[in-house]
Amino acid sequence: MSFCSAPNEKSISAERFFNLSRTIFRSQEIFVWGGGTMKIIYM
């Protein structure tokens, strides 16, 4: 039982990490786009 649950737990944590990194990348992308829009407005 523990042998089967170990890889499953590992894959879940990996998936969570992947989703987290993708969310951070998205927020960074939005931040960059927002900064570009602000620069255009100020210029």
N, C-alpha and C positions, 0 to 999 in steps of 0.2 A: 504494500500500500504506500509506504513512505517513498519507495523507489519510483513509483509512478507519479506521486505528487511533487517530487523535487523538480523534474524538468518542467512540469506544468507551471509551477510557481516561478521558475526562472523565466519562462517565455512571457508570463503575465508582467513581470517586472520589466522585461526588455520592451514589451509593447507599451507599457506605461511611460518608460523613458523616451521611447521614440515619439509618442504623442506629445510629451512635455517639450522635447526639443523642437518639434514641429510647431507647437503653439508659440514658443519663444521666438522662433524664426518669423512666424506670422506677425507677432507684435512688433518685432524689429522692422519688418518690411513696412508695416503701417506707420511706424514712427518715422522712418525715412521718407515715405510718401508725404506724411504730414509736414515734416520739416521742409521738403521741397515746395509744397504748396505755400507754406508760410513765407519762404524766401521770395517766391513769385509775387505774392501779395505785397510784401514790403518793397520789392523792386518796382 
